[in-house]
Amino acid sequence: MKSRRSKVSIESIMVMLLMIAFSIAVSLMITQGSQIFKQSIDNKEEDENLRIAMSYINMRIKQNDYADKINLESNVIEGLSAIVIEHIDEEEGFRSYIYYDDNYLYECYTDEIPTKEISTQIIDSNGIRFEERIDKNQLVIYYSQRRGQDMIELEQIITLRSN
């Protein structure tokens, strides 16, 4: 009788150990799955923000591409470089300043001296910088984006029709 009880006890302990091992495996799988899902969502959000920033800048430039109305100026808003768009027609006298600061793309639409206080935050981004190629009539915008553990730089070239 004693050997039967010990067999039942050993079987019960083995079943419990198997259940514990299964529970640990399931817990680890759920934890890893949630981390992968969060990383996927973060990557997708970063890609969306980059696409929005690129599209926004491109659209604002193409909307206002008139002779000598789009320039890249340095030290415009607290020492920052900005794309400066001079508006025409009903908006004559107004300017749009598109610039990057503190991980955000900003736009300042004003007829006064541009400041951060009156600027509108457009989208967060890892990094944006501007360059002007006067000889080729181009505005080059560099966007920093995270790919895994690395940062890569994407280049968008906008050829101005009318400068």
KOLFI-476539 format. One record per residue (C-alpha): x, y, z; residue number from 0. Coordinates in steps of 0.2 Angstrom, whole numbers, plus 5000, padded with zeros to 4 digits. Example, Ala and Ser with C-alpha at 12.3 -4.5 7.8 and 13.67 -1.06 7.14 Angstrom:
+------+------+------+-----+
!   c1 !   c2 !   c3 ! seq !
+------+------+------+-----+
! 5062 ! 4978 ! 5039 !   0 !
! 5068 ! 4995 ! 5036 !   1 !
+------+------+------+-----+
This chain:
+------+------+------+-----+
!   c1 !   c2 !   c3 ! seq !
+------+------+------+-----+
! 5000 ! 5000 ! 5000 !   0 !
! 5014 ! 5011 ! 5004 !   1 !
! 5022 ! 5009 ! 4987 !   2 !
! 5006 ! 5014 ! 4979 !   3 !
! 5005 ! 5030 ! 4989 !   4 !
! 5022 ! 5035 ! 4984 !   5 !
! 5019 ! 5032 ! 4966 !   6 !
! 5003 ! 5043 ! 4967 !   7 !
! 5014 ! 5056 ! 4976 !   8 !
! 5028 ! 5056 ! 4963 !   9 !
! 5015 ! 5057 ! 4949 !  10 !
! 5006 ! 5072 ! 4957 !  11 !
! 5023 ! 5081 ! 4960 !  12 !
! 5028 ! 5077 ! 4942 !  13 !
! 5011 ! 5084 ! 4935 !  14 !
! 5013 ! 5100 ! 4946 !  15 !
! 5031 ! 5103 ! 4940 !  16 !
! 5025 ! 5101 ! 4922 !  17 !
! 5011 ! 5113 ! 4925 !  18 !
! 5023 ! 5125 ! 4933 !  19 !
! 5035 ! 5124 ! 4918 !  20 !
! 5020 ! 5126 ! 4906 !  21 !
! 5014 ! 5142 ! 4916 !  22 !
! 5032 ! 5149 ! 4915 !  23 !
! 5033 ! 5146 ! 4897 !  24 !
! 5017 ! 5154 ! 4893 !  25 !
! 5021 ! 5169 ! 4904 !  26 !
! 5037 ! 5171 ! 4895 !  27 !
! 5029 ! 5170 ! 4878 !  28 !
! 5016 ! 5183 ! 4883 !  29 !
! 5029 ! 5195 ! 4889 !  30 !
! 5040 ! 5193 ! 4874 !  31 !
! 5025 ! 5195 ! 4862 !  32 !
! 5019 ! 5211 ! 4871 !  33 !
! 5037 ! 5218 ! 4869 !  34 !
! 5038 ! 5214 ! 4851 !  35 !
! 5020 ! 5221 ! 4848 !  36 !
! 5025 ! 5237 ! 4857 !  37 !
! 5041 ! 5239 ! 4847 !  38 !
! 5031 ! 5236 ! 4831 !  39 !
! 5019 ! 5250 ! 4836 !  40 !
! 5033 ! 5262 ! 4840 !  41 !
! 5041 ! 5258 ! 4823 !  42 !
! 5025 ! 5261 ! 4814 !  43 !
! 5022 ! 5277 ! 4823 !  44 !
! 5040 ! 5283 ! 4819 !  45 !
! 5037 ! 5279 ! 4801 !  46 !
! 5020 ! 5288 ! 4800 !  47 !
! 5028 ! 5303 ! 4808 !  48 !
! 5042 ! 5303 ! 4795 !  49 !
! 5029 ! 5302 ! 4781 !  50 !
! 5019 ! 5316 ! 4788 !  51 !
! 5034 ! 5327 ! 4790 !  52 !
! 5040 ! 5324 ! 4773 !  53 !
! 5023 ! 5326 ! 4765 !  54 !
! 5019 ! 5342 ! 4775 !  55 !
! 5035 ! 5351 ! 4770 !  56 !
! 5033 ! 5345 ! 4752 !  57 !
! 5015 ! 5351 ! 4751 !  58 !
! 5019 ! 5368 ! 4759 !  59 !
! 5033 ! 5371 ! 4747 !  60 !
! 5024 ! 5366 ! 4731 !  61 !
! 5008 ! 5376 ! 4736 !  62 !
! 5019 ! 5392 ! 4737 !  63 !
! 5032 ! 5389 ! 4724 !  64 !
! 5033 ! 5406 ! 4716 !  65 !
! 5048 ! 5416 ! 4710 !  66 !
! 5060 ! 5421 ! 4725 !  67 !
! 5047 ! 5416 ! 4738 !  68 !
! 5055 ! 5401 ! 4746 !  69 !
! 5072 ! 5402 ! 4754 !  70 !
! 5082 ! 5394 ! 4767 !  71 !
! 5088 ! 5406 ! 4781 !  72 !
! 5099 ! 5403 ! 4796 !  73 !
! 5098 ! 5411 ! 4813 !  74 !
! 5079 ! 5415 ! 4810 !  75 !
! 5071 ! 5409 ! 4826 !  76 !
! 5083 ! 5408 ! 4841 !  77 !
! 5098 ! 5403 ! 4830 !  78 !
! 5089 ! 5390 ! 4821 !  79 !
! 5088 ! 5388 ! 4802 !  80 !
! 5071 ! 5388 ! 4794 !  81 !
! 5063 ! 5386 ! 4777 !  82 !
! 5055 ! 5404 ! 4774 !  83 !
! 5040 ! 5405 ! 4763 !  84 !
! 5033 ! 5422 ! 4758 !  85 !
! 5015 ! 5422 ! 4754 !  86 !
! 5006 ! 5431 ! 4740 !  87 !
! 4989 ! 5438 ! 4735 !  88 !
! 4977 ! 5439 ! 4751 !  89 !
! 4991 ! 5433 ! 4762 !  90 !
! 5003 ! 5446 ! 4756 !  91 !
! 5015 ! 5451 ! 4770 !  92 !
! 5014 ! 5435 ! 4779 !  93 !
! 5028 ! 5422 ! 4780 !  94 !
! 5028 ! 5404 ! 4785 !  95 !
! 5044 ! 5398 ! 4794 !  96 !
! 5046 ! 5379 ! 4795 !  97 !
! 5060 ! 5373 ! 4807 !  98 !
! 5065 ! 5359 ! 4818 !  99 !
! 5069 ! 5360 ! 4836 ! 100 !
! 5068 ! 5349 ! 4852 ! 101 !
! 5063 ! 5333 ! 4842 ! 102 !
! 5048 ! 5342 ! 4834 ! 103 !
! 5044 ! 5350 ! 4817 ! 104 !
! 5037 ! 5368 ! 4819 ! 105 !
! 5029 ! 5381 ! 4808 ! 106 !
! 5027 ! 5399 ! 4812 ! 107 !
! 5015 ! 5408 ! 4801 ! 108 !
! 5016 ! 5427 ! 4805 ! 109 !
! 5018 ! 5444 ! 4798 ! 110 !
! 5029 ! 5449 ! 4813 ! 111 !
! 5046 ! 5443 ! 4820 ! 112 !
! 5045 ! 5424 ! 4821 ! 113 !
! 5046 ! 5416 ! 4839 ! 114 !
! 5044 ! 5399 ! 4846 ! 115 !
! 5029 ! 5405 ! 4857 ! 116 !
! 5018 ! 5409 ! 4841 ! 117 !
! 5024 ! 5393 ! 4832 ! 118 !
! 5013 ! 5378 ! 4829 ! 119 !
! 5020 ! 5360 ! 4833 ! 120 !
! 5018 ! 5349 ! 4818 ! 121 !
! 5025 ! 5332 ! 4822 ! 122 !
! 5038 ! 5324 ! 4832 ! 123 !
! 5053 ! 5318 ! 4823 ! 124 !
! 5071 ! 5311 ! 4826 ! 125 !
! 5080 ! 5324 ! 4817 ! 126 !
! 5077 ! 5336 ! 4802 ! 127 !
! 5090 ! 5347 ! 4794 ! 128 !
! 5089 ! 5358 ! 4778 ! 129 !
! 5101 ! 5362 ! 4765 ! 130 !
! 5099 ! 5373 ! 4749 ! 131 !
! 5107 ! 5370 ! 4733 ! 132 !
! 5106 ! 5387 ! 4724 ! 133 !
! 5115 ! 5381 ! 4708 ! 134 !
! 5103 ! 5367 ! 4705 ! 135 !
! 5088 ! 5377 ! 4712 ! 136 !
! 5085 ! 5363 ! 4725 ! 137 !
! 5080 ! 5362 ! 4743 ! 138 !
! 5087 ! 5346 ! 4752 ! 139 !
! 5079 ! 5340 ! 4768 ! 140 !
! 5087 ! 5327 ! 4778 ! 141 !
! 5077 ! 5316 ! 4790 ! 142 !
! 5084 ! 5305 ! 4803 ! 143 !
! 5076 ! 5289 ! 4807 ! 144 !
! 5079 ! 5274 ! 4818 ! 145 !
! 5081 ! 5257 ! 4810 ! 146 !
! 5084 ! 5244 ! 4824 ! 147 !
! 5098 ! 5251 ! 4834 ! 148 !
! 5105 ! 5262 ! 4820 ! 149 !
! 5100 ! 5279 ! 4815 ! 150 !
! 5099 ! 5282 ! 4796 ! 151 !
! 5097 ! 5298 ! 4786 ! 152 !
! 5085 ! 5300 ! 4772 ! 153 !
! 5086 ! 5313 ! 4759 ! 154 !
! 5071 ! 5322 ! 4751 ! 155 !
! 5076 ! 5334 ! 4736 ! 156 !
! 5063 ! 5346 ! 4731 ! 157 !
! 5067 ! 5356 ! 4715 ! 158 !
! 5059 ! 5373 ! 4715 ! 159 !
! 5050 ! 5377 ! 4699 ! 160 !
! 5052 ! 5396 ! 4700 ! 161 !
! 5068 ! 5402 ! 4709 ! 162 !
+------+------+------+-----+
